[in-house]
């Protein structure tokens, strides 16, 4: 049945308690680190420096918590945004959350585009693994894990 099909396709048994998939490549080292008014962005031997932008702050917060979904208000506050927006009266909280969602999505996407222009492989990885919206997350593929220095 299904188990036989999974074996034929080379898919490991998901119920097995293995620390990582058997076909996983060793974790590579990646860097997204602020250095005053620029950010060092690196993967392996290739590195670039980008001017500071809000989306890189949001991205660093997401990369620090892989697999965790962060509400746009929480993400904005964690990255130095408007922490008081969450304390708005209930009728204004919805509009604050929507503003935060739009701002986080726009700025994170702009940061990933800047990274992709300077470092295509890393930009491709981030475009495939970072999700934005009311809740945003970094969900890396365990078969291509990166070890982030933030």
Order of alpha helices (4+ residues) and beta strands (2+ residues): alpha-beta-beta-beta-alpha-beta-alpha-alpha-alpha-beta-beta-beta
